[in-house]
Amino acid sequence: MPCFRCGARQTDPVRGASPWKRGVRHDVQVLICPDCQRAHDLDLDTCATCGSTAMICRLGEVECRSCGAVRPARSRAQASSSSVPGLAAEVEAALNRVLGRVRG
């Protein structure tokens, strides 16, 4: 999954924890690269209880990592940024390469 802001692809860290961070934007889990983390205009969802942006989205729920508040996530059809542009085509091209398929 690329950085939602700049599109950079995550690489494996040398050792230890990844410098990339997770967040939730319009009820969709996103990754934020180290460079974009410095920006103050990330437009991430915030917790209605404590105001934190330390949120994760999993199994149809959005959970605040700061206070533990949990709420249902909107369905992907309702989420306004539910997909990364071009990702489906990129995955299809990768599968075609790996499986030796020829587009036609």
Biopython code that builds the backbone (N, CA, C, O; Angstrom):
import numpy as np
from Bio.PDB.StructureBuilder import StructureBuilder

atoms = [
    (1, "MET", "N", (0.862, -1.171, 0.000)),
    (1, "MET", "CA", (0.000, 0.000, 0.000)),
    (1, "MET", "C", (0.911, 1.237, 0.000)),
    (1, "MET", "O", (1.811, 1.339, 0.833)),
    (2, "PRO", "N", (0.685, 2.160, -0.915)),
    (2, "PRO", "CA", (1.517, 3.372, -0.969)),
    (2, "PRO", "C", (1.074, 4.402, 0.065)),
    (2, "PRO", "O", (0.002, 4.283, 0.658)),
    (3, "CYS", "N", (1.910, 5.410, 0.272)),
    (3, "CYS", "CA", (1.549, 6.546, 1.114)),
    (3, "CYS", "C", (0.328, 7.215, 0.470)),
    (3, "CYS", "O", (0.326, 7.479, -0.732)),
    (4, "PHE", "N", (-0.690, 7.482, 1.259)),
    (4, "PHE", "CA", (-1.922, 8.036, 0.689)),
    (4, "PHE", "C", (-1.708, 9.452, 0.164)),
    (4, "PHE", "O", (-2.465, 9.913, -0.691)),
    (5, "ARG", "N", (-0.701, 10.136, 0.656)),
    (5, "ARG", "CA", (-0.506, 11.539, 0.300)),
    (5, "ARG", "C", (0.390, 11.718, -0.922)),
    (5, "ARG", "O", (0.051, 12.463, -1.842)),
    (6, "CYS", "N", (1.555, 11.022, -0.929)),
    (6, "CYS", "CA", (2.510, 11.248, -2.022)),
    (6, "CYS", "C", (2.644, 10.048, -2.961)),
    (6, "CYS", "O", (3.232, 10.171, -4.036)),
    (7, "GLY", "N", (2.107, 8.887, -2.569)),
    (7, "GLY", "CA", (2.154, 7.706, -3.421)),
    (7, "GLY", "C", (3.424, 6.889, -3.312)),
    (7, "GLY", "O", (3.567, 5.891, -4.019)),
    (8, "ALA", "N", (4.365, 7.283, -2.438)),
    (8, "ALA", "CA", (5.608, 6.514, -2.264)),
    (8, "ALA", "C", (5.282, 5.113, -1.764)),
    (8, "ALA", "O", (4.356, 4.917, -0.976)),
    (9, "ARG", "N", (6.056, 4.148, -2.234)),
    (9, "ARG", "CA", (5.869, 2.761, -1.813)),
    (9, "ARG", "C", (6.716, 2.448, -0.590)),
    (9, "ARG", "O", (7.867, 2.874, -0.495)),
    (10, "GLN", "N", (6.144, 1.705, 0.339)),
    (10, "GLN", "CA", (6.850, 1.317, 1.551)),
    (10, "GLN", "C", (7.890, 0.252, 1.225)),
    (10, "GLN", "O", (7.633, -0.667, 0.448)),
    (11, "THR", "N", (9.063, 0.389, 1.827)),
    (11, "THR", "CA", (10.109, -0.617, 1.683)),
    (11, "THR", "C", (10.354, -1.246, 3.044)),
    (11, "THR", "O", (10.012, -0.665, 4.074)),
    (12, "ASP", "N", (10.941, -2.423, 3.046)),
    (12, "ASP", "CA", (11.224, -3.090, 4.309)),
    (12, "ASP", "C", (12.267, -2.312, 5.092)),
    (12, "ASP", "O", (13.278, -1.893, 4.529)),
    (13, "PRO", "N", (12.032, -2.111, 6.398)),
    (13, "PRO", "CA", (13.027, -1.411, 7.208)),
    (13, "PRO", "C", (14.271, -2.287, 7.404)),
    (13, "PRO", "O", (14.188, -3.514, 7.350)),
    (14, "VAL", "N", (15.401, -1.659, 7.626)),
    (14, "VAL", "CA", (16.640, -2.394, 7.840)),
    (14, "VAL", "C", (16.512, -3.254, 9.086)),
    (14, "VAL", "O", (16.716, -4.466, 9.015)),
    (15, "ARG", "N", (16.190, -2.677, 10.189)),
    (15, "ARG", "CA", (15.941, -3.381, 11.458)),
    (15, "ARG", "C", (14.992, -2.556, 12.301)),
    (15, "ARG", "O", (14.944, -1.331, 12.192)),
    (16, "GLY", "N", (14.251, -3.231, 13.128)),
    (16, "GLY", "CA", (13.379, -2.521, 14.052)),
    (16, "GLY", "C", (12.053, -2.131, 13.434)),
    (16, "GLY", "O", (11.655, -2.627, 12.381)),
    (17, "ALA", "N", (11.391, -1.235, 14.120)),
    (17, "ALA", "CA", (10.056, -0.803, 13.711)),
    (17, "ALA", "C", (10.114, 0.052, 12.450)),
    (17, "ALA", "O", (11.082, 0.775, 12.213)),
    (18, "SER", "N", (9.078, -0.047, 11.666)),
    (18, "SER", "CA", (8.980, 0.739, 10.435)),
    (18, "SER", "C", (8.744, 2.204, 10.784)),
    (18, "SER", "O", (7.987, 2.499, 11.709)),
    (19, "PRO", "N", (9.377, 3.125, 10.062)),
    (19, "PRO", "CA", (9.117, 4.547, 10.299)),
    (19, "PRO", "C", (7.779, 5.008, 9.719)),
    (19, "PRO", "O", (7.351, 6.133, 9.976)),
    (20, "TRP", "N", (7.123, 4.158, 8.947)),
    (20, "TRP", "CA", (5.818, 4.490, 8.382)),
    (20, "TRP", "C", (4.763, 4.391, 9.482)),
    (20, "TRP", "O", (4.873, 3.569, 10.392)),
    (21, "LYS", "N", (3.754, 5.230, 9.386)),
    (21, "LYS", "CA", (2.660, 5.237, 10.363)),
    (21, "LYS", "C", (1.348, 4.901, 9.676)),
    (21, "LYS", "O", (1.173, 5.126, 8.479)),
    (22, "ARG", "N", (0.431, 4.355, 10.468)),
    (22, "ARG", "CA", (-0.920, 4.091, 9.970)),
    (22, "ARG", "C", (-1.846, 5.206, 10.426)),
    (22, "ARG", "O", (-1.606, 5.872, 11.433)),
    (23, "GLY", "N", (-2.893, 5.387, 9.667)),
    (23, "GLY", "CA", (-3.920, 6.345, 10.025)),
    (23, "GLY", "C", (-5.219, 5.954, 9.355)),
    (23, "GLY", "O", (-5.272, 4.998, 8.583)),
    (24, "VAL", "N", (-6.254, 6.693, 9.654)),
    (24, "VAL", "CA", (-7.559, 6.453, 9.031)),
    (24, "VAL", "C", (-7.999, 7.762, 8.396)),
    (24, "VAL", "O", (-7.954, 8.822, 9.019)),
    (25, "ARG", "N", (-8.422, 7.664, 7.150)),
    (25, "ARG", "CA", (-8.906, 8.829, 6.413)),
    (25, "ARG", "C", (-10.192, 8.426, 5.722)),
    (25, "ARG", "O", (-10.196, 7.511, 4.898)),
    (26, "HIS", "N", (-11.280, 9.097, 6.048)),
    (26, "HIS", "CA", (-12.597, 8.776, 5.508)),
    (26, "HIS", "C", (-12.928, 7.297, 5.732)),
    (26, "HIS", "O", (-13.440, 6.619, 4.841)),
    (27, "ASP", "N", (-12.626, 6.816, 6.934)),
    (27, "ASP", "CA", (-12.912, 5.436, 7.356)),
    (27, "ASP", "C", (-12.167, 4.383, 6.549)),
    (27, "ASP", "O", (-12.626, 3.244, 6.455)),
    (28, "VAL", "N", (-11.038, 4.737, 5.972)),
    (28, "VAL", "CA", (-10.203, 3.808, 5.228)),
    (28, "VAL", "C", (-8.805, 3.856, 5.829)),
    (28, "VAL", "O", (-8.254, 4.936, 6.039)),
    (29, "GLN", "N", (-8.228, 2.685, 6.106)),
    (29, "GLN", "CA", (-6.866, 2.609, 6.631)),
    (29, "GLN", "C", (-5.889, 3.128, 5.583)),
    (29, "GLN", "O", (-5.960, 2.730, 4.421)),
    (30, "VAL", "N", (-4.968, 4.022, 5.986)),
    (30, "VAL", "CA", (-3.960, 4.549, 5.080)),
    (30, "VAL", "C", (-2.587, 4.459, 5.731)),
    (30, "VAL", "O", (-2.468, 4.384, 6.954)),
    (31, "LEU", "N", (-1.549, 4.468, 4.894)),
    (31, "LEU", "CA", (-0.176, 4.545, 5.371)),
    (31, "LEU", "C", (0.354, 5.945, 5.100)),
    (31, "LEU", "O", (-0.026, 6.592, 4.124)),
    (32, "ILE", "N", (1.251, 6.404, 5.994)),
    (32, "ILE", "CA", (1.843, 7.722, 5.857)),
    (32, "ILE", "C", (3.355, 7.552, 5.917)),
    (32, "ILE", "O", (3.889, 7.048, 6.905)),
    (33, "CYS", "N", (4.049, 7.978, 4.852)),
    (33, "CYS", "CA", (5.500, 7.843, 4.794)),
    (33, "CYS", "C", (6.159, 8.813, 5.771)),
    (33, "CYS", "O", (5.531, 9.776, 6.210)),
    (34, "PRO", "N", (7.421, 8.563, 6.110)),
    (34, "PRO", "CA", (8.108, 9.448, 7.054)),
    (34, "PRO", "C", (8.138, 10.910, 6.602)),
    (34, "PRO", "O", (7.987, 11.807, 7.431)),
    (35, "ASP", "N", (8.328, 11.168, 5.310)),
    (35, "ASP", "CA", (8.359, 12.549, 4.823)),
    (35, "ASP", "C", (7.014, 13.246, 5.007)),
    (35, "ASP", "O", (6.966, 14.395, 5.446)),
    (36, "CYS", "N", (5.941, 12.569, 4.679)),
    (36, "CYS", "CA", (4.609, 13.178, 4.778)),
    (36, "CYS", "C", (4.143, 13.320, 6.227)),
    (36, "CYS", "O", (3.259, 14.128, 6.511)),
    (37, "GLN", "N", (4.723, 12.550, 7.144)),
    (37, "GLN", "CA", (4.353, 12.674, 8.551)),
    (37, "GLN", "C", (4.672, 14.065, 9.090)),
    (37, "GLN", "O", (4.057, 14.505, 10.061)),
    (38, "ARG", "N", (5.616, 14.754, 8.477)),
    (38, "ARG", "CA", (5.996, 16.102, 8.916)),
    (38, "ARG", "C", (4.946, 17.147, 8.531)),
    (38, "ARG", "O", (4.929, 18.241, 9.095)),
    (39, "ALA", "N", (4.090, 16.827, 7.594)),
    (39, "ALA", "CA", (3.057, 17.775, 7.142)),
    (39, "ALA", "C", (1.987, 17.921, 8.224)),
    (39, "ALA", "O", (1.675, 16.975, 8.947)),
    (40, "HIS", "N", (1.445, 19.111, 8.311)),
    (40, "HIS", "CA", (0.409, 19.372, 9.312)),
    (40, "HIS", "C", (-0.988, 19.329, 8.715)),
    (40, "HIS", "O", (-1.965, 19.547, 9.431)),
    (41, "ASP", "N", (-1.105, 19.058, 7.439)),
    (41, "ASP", "CA", (-2.402, 19.062, 6.766)),
    (41, "ASP", "C", (-2.744, 17.681, 6.204)),
    (41, "ASP", "O", (-3.140, 17.565, 5.044)),
    (42, "LEU", "N", (-2.592, 16.634, 7.019)),
    (42, "LEU", "CA", (-2.824, 15.271, 6.537)),
    (42, "LEU", "C", (-4.301, 14.937, 6.380)),
    (42, "LEU", "O", (-4.639, 13.984, 5.678)),
    (43, "ASP", "N", (-5.184, 15.694, 7.012)),
    (43, "ASP", "CA", (-6.627, 15.470, 6.903)),
    (43, "ASP", "C", (-7.016, 14.046, 7.290)),
    (43, "ASP", "O", (-7.767, 13.386, 6.572)),
    (44, "LEU", "N", (-6.498, 13.571, 8.437)),
    (44, "LEU", "CA", (-6.854, 12.248, 8.946)),
    (44, "LEU", "C", (-8.097, 12.348, 9.811)),
    (44, "LEU", "O", (-8.392, 13.404, 10.370)),
    (45, "ASP", "N", (-8.830, 11.238, 9.921)),
    (45, "ASP", "CA", (-9.984, 11.192, 10.810)),
    (45, "ASP", "C", (-9.497, 11.342, 12.249)),
    (45, "ASP", "O", (-8.399, 10.903, 12.590)),
    (46, "THR", "N", (-10.314, 11.959, 13.080)),
    (46, "THR", "CA", (-9.981, 12.099, 14.496)),
    (46, "THR", "C", (-11.020, 11.397, 15.346)),
    (46, "THR", "O", (-12.166, 11.216, 14.935)),
    (47, "CYS", "N", (-10.606, 11.012, 16.524)),
    (47, "CYS", "CA", (-11.494, 10.332, 17.474)),
    (47, "CYS", "C", (-12.520, 11.331, 18.004)),
    (47, "CYS", "O", (-12.159, 12.434, 18.414)),
    (48, "ALA", "N", (-13.790, 10.951, 17.997)),
    (48, "ALA", "CA", (-14.848, 11.819, 18.511)),
    (48, "ALA", "C", (-14.761, 11.967, 20.028)),
    (48, "ALA", "O", (-15.278, 12.932, 20.591)),
    (49, "THR", "N", (-14.105, 11.011, 20.690)),
    (49, "THR", "CA", (-14.005, 11.035, 22.145)),
    (49, "THR", "C", (-12.842, 11.897, 22.623)),
    (49, "THR", "O", (-13.023, 12.756, 23.487)),
    (50, "CYS", "N", (-11.634, 11.674, 22.061)),
    (50, "CYS", "CA", (-10.443, 12.367, 22.576)),
    (50, "CYS", "C", (-9.755, 13.273, 21.563)),
    (50, "CYS", "O", (-8.862, 14.032, 21.940)),
    (51, "GLY", "N", (-10.138, 13.219, 20.286)),
    (51, "GLY", "CA", (-9.541, 14.078, 19.269)),
    (51, "GLY", "C", (-8.245, 13.583, 18.667)),
    (51, "GLY", "O", (-7.655, 14.271, 17.834)),
    (52, "SER", "N", (-7.783, 12.406, 19.064)),
    (52, "SER", "CA", (-6.531, 11.851, 18.555)),
    (52, "SER", "C", (-6.672, 11.399, 17.101)),
    (52, "SER", "O", (-7.760, 11.021, 16.666)),
    (53, "THR", "N", (-5.569, 11.440, 16.356)),
    (53, "THR", "CA", (-5.550, 10.896, 14.998)),
    (53, "THR", "C", (-4.910, 9.508, 14.976)),
    (53, "THR", "O", (-4.726, 8.934, 13.903)),
    (54, "ALA", "N", (-4.571, 8.962, 16.143)),
    (54, "ALA", "CA", (-3.986, 7.616, 16.230)),
    (54, "ALA", "C", (-5.107, 6.590, 16.109)),
    (54, "ALA", "O", (-5.549, 6.016, 17.105)),
    (55, "MET", "N", (-5.558, 6.369, 14.884)),
    (55, "MET", "CA", (-6.710, 5.514, 14.619)),
    (55, "MET", "C", (-6.300, 4.358, 13.722)),
    (55, "MET", "O", (-5.372, 4.474, 12.922)),
    (56, "ILE", "N", (-7.011, 3.231, 13.865)),
    (56, "ILE", "CA", (-6.845, 2.094, 12.963)),
    (56, "ILE", "C", (-8.220, 1.632, 12.527)),
    (56, "ILE", "O", (-9.205, 1.799, 13.247)),
    (57, "CYS", "N", (-8.278, 1.049, 11.341)),
    (57, "CYS", "CA", (-9.533, 0.541, 10.804)),
    (57, "CYS", "C", (-9.353, -0.941, 10.542)),
    (57, "CYS", "O", (-8.441, -1.342, 9.819)),
    (58, "ARG", "N", (-10.220, -1.758, 11.126)),
    (58, "ARG", "CA", (-10.134, -3.199, 10.907)),
    (58, "ARG", "C", (-11.499, -3.833, 11.132)),
    (58, "ARG", "O", (-12.258, -3.425, 12.012)),
    (59, "LEU", "N", (-11.790, -4.828, 10.324)),
    (59, "LEU", "CA", (-13.012, -5.619, 10.455)),
    (59, "LEU", "C", (-14.261, -4.761, 10.621)),
    (59, "LEU", "O", (-15.121, -5.051, 11.453)),
    (60, "GLY", "N", (-14.352, -3.707, 9.823)),
    (60, "GLY", "CA", (-15.557, -2.884, 9.839)),
    (60, "GLY", "C", (-15.670, -1.952, 11.021)),
    (60, "GLY", "O", (-16.738, -1.388, 11.260)),
    (61, "GLU", "N", (-14.584, -1.774, 11.775)),
    (61, "GLU", "CA", (-14.598, -0.870, 12.918)),
    (61, "GLU", "C", (-13.401, 0.069, 12.854)),
    (61, "GLU", "O", (-12.350, -0.275, 12.312)),
    (62, "VAL", "N", (-13.578, 1.257, 13.417)),
    (62, "VAL", "CA", (-12.486, 2.210, 13.561)),
    (62, "VAL", "C", (-12.217, 2.321, 15.056)),
    (62, "VAL", "O", (-13.119, 2.598, 15.847)),
    (63, "GLU", "N", (-10.950, 2.098, 15.429)),
    (63, "GLU", "CA", (-10.581, 2.124, 16.837)),
    (63, "GLU", "C", (-9.541, 3.206, 17.081)),
    (63, "GLU", "O", (-8.605, 3.373, 16.299)),
    (64, "CYS", "N", (-9.715, 3.937, 18.171)),
    (64, "CYS", "CA", (-8.744, 4.942, 18.584)),
    (64, "CYS", "C", (-7.675, 4.254, 19.420)),
    (64, "CYS", "O", (-7.987, 3.609, 20.421)),
    (65, "ARG", "N", (-6.415, 4.388, 19.011)),
    (65, "ARG", "CA", (-5.312, 3.770, 19.742)),
    (65, "ARG", "C", (-4.976, 4.549, 21.014)),
    (65, "ARG", "O", (-4.273, 4.035, 21.884)),
    (66, "SER", "N", (-5.469, 5.778, 21.130)),
    (66, "SER", "CA", (-5.190, 6.582, 22.323)),
    (66, "SER", "C", (-6.134, 6.268, 23.477)),
    (66, "SER", "O", (-5.693, 6.022, 24.600)),
    (67, "CYS", "N", (-7.442, 6.279, 23.195)),
    (67, "CYS", "CA", (-8.402, 6.086, 24.290)),
    (67, "CYS", "C", (-9.179, 4.774, 24.202)),
    (67, "CYS", "O", (-9.885, 4.415, 25.144)),
    (68, "GLY", "N", (-9.060, 4.051, 23.081)),
    (68, "GLY", "CA", (-9.735, 2.762, 22.940)),
    (68, "GLY", "C", (-11.165, 2.833, 22.425)),
    (68, "GLY", "O", (-11.824, 1.801, 22.299)),
    (69, "ALA", "N", (-11.655, 4.028, 22.127)),
    (69, "ALA", "CA", (-13.021, 4.158, 21.614)),
    (69, "ALA", "C", (-13.145, 3.425, 20.278)),
    (69, "ALA", "O", (-12.253, 3.492, 19.432)),
    (70, "VAL", "N", (-14.262, 2.729, 20.105)),
    (70, "VAL", "CA", (-14.507, 1.967, 18.880)),
    (70, "VAL", "C", (-15.849, 2.405, 18.302)),
    (70, "VAL", "O", (-16.822, 2.600, 19.029)),
    (71, "ARG", "N", (-15.879, 2.555, 16.978)),
    (71, "ARG", "CA", (-17.135, 2.881, 16.294)),
    (71, "ARG", "C", (-17.175, 2.106, 14.992)),
    (71, "ARG", "O", (-16.129, 1.723, 14.469)),
    (72, "PRO", "N", (-18.368, 1.868, 14.460)),
    (72, "PRO", "CA", (-18.458, 1.173, 13.178)),
    (72, "PRO", "C", (-17.924, 2.067, 12.052)),
    (72, "PRO", "O", (-18.126, 3.281, 12.059)),
    (73, "ALA", "N", (-17.255, 1.455, 11.107)),
    (73, "ALA", "CA", (-16.772, 2.179, 9.927)),
    (73, "ALA", "C", (-17.878, 2.185, 8.884)),
    (73, "ALA", "O", (-18.687, 1.261, 8.801)),
    (74, "ARG", "N", (-17.891, 3.247, 8.093)),
    (74, "ARG", "CA", (-18.831, 3.262, 6.972)),
    (74, "ARG", "C", (-18.395, 2.184, 6.000)),
    (74, "ARG", "O", (-17.223, 1.809, 5.973)),
    (75, "SER", "N", (-19.312, 1.689, 5.213)),
    (75, "SER", "CA", (-18.952, 0.673, 4.220)),
    (75, "SER", "C", (-18.045, 1.294, 3.180)),
    (75, "SER", "O", (-18.028, 2.513, 3.015)),
    (76, "ARG", "N", (-17.290, 0.466, 2.479)),
    (76, "ARG", "CA", (-16.366, 0.958, 1.453)),
    (76, "ARG", "C", (-17.109, 1.742, 0.370)),
    (76, "ARG", "O", (-16.549, 2.672, -0.211)),
    (77, "ALA", "N", (-18.343, 1.382, 0.097)),
    (77, "ALA", "CA", (-19.109, 2.083, -0.927)),
    (77, "ALA", "C", (-19.427, 3.505, -0.477)),
    (77, "ALA", "O", (-19.546, 4.409, -1.305)),
    (78, "GLN", "N", (-19.564, 3.704, 0.833)),
    (78, "GLN", "CA", (-19.878, 5.022, 1.360)),
    (78, "GLN", "C", (-18.631, 5.861, 1.578)),
    (78, "GLN", "O", (-18.703, 7.089, 1.546)),
    (79, "ALA", "N", (-17.493, 5.223, 1.798)),
    (79, "ALA", "CA", (-16.263, 5.964, 2.080)),
    (79, "ALA", "C", (-15.868, 6.770, 0.847)),
    (79, "ALA", "O", (-15.900, 6.260, -0.273)),
    (80, "SER", "N", (-15.500, 8.017, 1.058)),
    (80, "SER", "CA", (-15.252, 8.887, -0.085)),
    (80, "SER", "C", (-13.911, 8.650, -0.765)),
    (80, "SER", "O", (-13.756, 9.029, -1.926)),
    (81, "SER", "N", (-12.931, 8.038, -0.092)),
    (81, "SER", "CA", (-11.666, 7.718, -0.773)),
    (81, "SER", "C", (-11.361, 6.253, -0.563)),
    (81, "SER", "O", (-10.354, 5.899, 0.050)),
    (82, "SER", "N", (-12.221, 5.416, -1.065)),
    (82, "SER", "CA", (-12.143, 3.987, -0.764)),
    (82, "SER", "C", (-11.073, 3.241, -1.530)),
    (82, "SER", "O", (-10.805, 2.084, -1.207)),
    (83, "SER", "N", (-10.445, 3.844, -2.532)),
    (83, "SER", "CA", (-9.422, 3.119, -3.265)),
    (83, "SER", "C", (-8.314, 4.053, -3.704)),
    (83, "SER", "O", (-8.504, 5.266, -3.800)),
    (84, "VAL", "N", (-7.179, 3.487, -3.962)),
    (84, "VAL", "CA", (-6.045, 4.245, -4.462)),
    (84, "VAL", "C", (-6.140, 4.247, -5.970)),
    (84, "VAL", "O", (-6.243, 3.183, -6.580)),
    (85, "PRO", "N", (-6.109, 5.430, -6.595)),
    (85, "PRO", "CA", (-6.220, 5.482, -8.053)),
    (85, "PRO", "C", (-5.127, 4.664, -8.722)),
    (85, "PRO", "O", (-3.951, 4.787, -8.380)),
    (86, "GLY", "N", (-5.526, 3.819, -9.687)),
    (86, "GLY", "CA", (-4.566, 3.041, -10.439)),
    (86, "GLY", "C", (-4.092, 1.774, -9.775)),
    (86, "GLY", "O", (-3.385, 0.986, -10.404)),
    (87, "LEU", "N", (-4.453, 1.545, -8.528)),
    (87, "LEU", "CA", (-3.967, 0.369, -7.822)),
    (87, "LEU", "C", (-4.491, -0.914, -8.446)),
    (87, "LEU", "O", (-3.739, -1.880, -8.579)),
    (88, "ALA", "N", (-5.757, -0.949, -8.831)),
    (88, "ALA", "CA", (-6.318, -2.150, -9.444)),
    (88, "ALA", "C", (-5.578, -2.500, -10.730)),
    (88, "ALA", "O", (-5.277, -3.668, -10.974)),
    (89, "ALA", "N", (-5.285, -1.498, -11.549)),
    (89, "ALA", "CA", (-4.551, -1.743, -12.796)),
    (89, "ALA", "C", (-3.132, -2.212, -12.512)),
    (89, "ALA", "O", (-2.605, -3.071, -13.220)),
    (90, "GLU", "N", (-2.512, -1.649, -11.474)),
    (90, "GLU", "CA", (-1.160, -2.047, -11.102)),
    (90, "GLU", "C", (-1.123, -3.505, -10.628)),
    (90, "GLU", "O", (-0.216, -4.255, -10.990)),
    (91, "VAL", "N", (-2.098, -3.895, -9.829)),
    (91, "VAL", "CA", (-2.174, -5.278, -9.346)),
    (91, "VAL", "C", (-2.441, -6.227, -10.510)),
    (91, "VAL", "O", (-1.828, -7.291, -10.601)),
    (92, "GLU", "N", (-3.351, -5.843, -11.393)),
    (92, "GLU", "CA", (-3.643, -6.683, -12.561)),
    (92, "GLU", "C", (-2.390, -6.883, -13.410)),
    (92, "GLU", "O", (-2.118, -8.001, -13.850)),
    (93, "ALA", "N", (-1.628, -5.822, -13.646)),
    (93, "ALA", "CA", (-0.406, -5.926, -14.447)),
    (93, "ALA", "C", (0.614, -6.836, -13.768)),
    (93, "ALA", "O", (1.281, -7.626, -14.435)),
    (94, "ALA", "N", (0.737, -6.729, -12.449)),
    (94, "ALA", "CA", (1.678, -7.583, -11.714)),
    (94, "ALA", "C", (1.264, -9.049, -11.804)),
    (94, "ALA", "O", (2.111, -9.922, -11.994)),
    (95, "LEU", "N", (-0.028, -9.322, -11.670)),
    (95, "LEU", "CA", (-0.515, -10.704, -11.794)),
    (95, "LEU", "C", (-0.271, -11.240, -13.200)),
    (95, "LEU", "O", (0.124, -12.393, -13.367)),
    (96, "ASN", "N", (-0.503, -10.416, -14.195)),
    (96, "ASN", "CA", (-0.256, -10.840, -15.576)),
    (96, "ASN", "C", (1.206, -11.188, -15.791)),
    (96, "ASN", "O", (1.518, -12.176, -16.456)),
    (97, "ARG", "N", (2.111, -10.380, -15.227)),
    (97, "ARG", "CA", (3.553, -10.659, -15.348)),
    (97, "ARG", "C", (3.905, -11.982, -14.665)),
    (97, "ARG", "O", (4.578, -12.830, -15.249)),
    (98, "VAL", "N", (3.448, -12.147, -13.433)),
    (98, "VAL", "CA", (3.781, -13.342, -12.646)),
    (98, "VAL", "C", (3.185, -14.599, -13.261)),
    (98, "VAL", "O", (3.839, -15.642, -13.291)),
    (99, "LEU", "N", (1.961, -14.513, -13.748)),
    (99, "LEU", "CA", (1.276, -15.687, -14.278)),
    (99, "LEU", "C", (1.505, -15.888, -15.770)),
    (99, "LEU", "O", (0.990, -16.837, -16.361)),
    (100, "GLY", "N", (2.276, -14.996, -16.374)),
    (100, "GLY", "CA", (2.588, -15.133, -17.801)),
    (100, "GLY", "C", (1.420, -14.883, -18.719)),
    (100, "GLY", "O", (1.408, -15.364, -19.852)),
    (101, "ARG", "N", (0.449, -14.148, -18.255)),
    (101, "ARG", "CA", (-0.718, -13.827, -19.095)),
    (101, "ARG", "C", (-0.365, -12.731, -20.071)),
    (101, "ARG", "O", (0.449, -11.852, -19.790)),
    (102, "VAL", "N", (-1.001, -12.808, -21.229)),
    (102, "VAL", "CA", (-0.826, -11.769, -22.241)),
    (102, "VAL", "C", (-2.147, -11.036, -22.351)),
    (102, "VAL", "O", (-3.201, -11.645, -22.532)),
    (103, "ARG", "N", (-2.074, -9.713, -22.239)),
    (103, "ARG", "CA", (-3.306, -8.924, -22.399)),
    (103, "ARG", "C", (-3.734, -8.945, -23.849)),
    (103, "ARG", "O", (-2.909, -8.844, -24.757)),
    (104, "GLY", "N", (-5.011, -9.076, -24.054)),
    (104, "GLY", "CA", (-5.419, -9.144, -25.439)),
    (104, "GLY", "C", (-6.814, -8.883, -25.704)),
    (104, "GLY", "O", (-7.240, -8.921, -26.858)),
]
sb = StructureBuilder()
sb.init_structure("model")
sb.init_model(0)
sb.init_chain("A")
sb.init_seg("    ")
for serial, (resi, resn, name, xyz) in enumerate(atoms, 1):
    if name == "N":
        sb.init_residue(resn, " ", resi, " ")
    sb.init_atom(name, np.array(xyz, "f"), 0.0, 1.0, " ", f" {name:<3s}", serial, name[0])
structure = sb.get_structure()
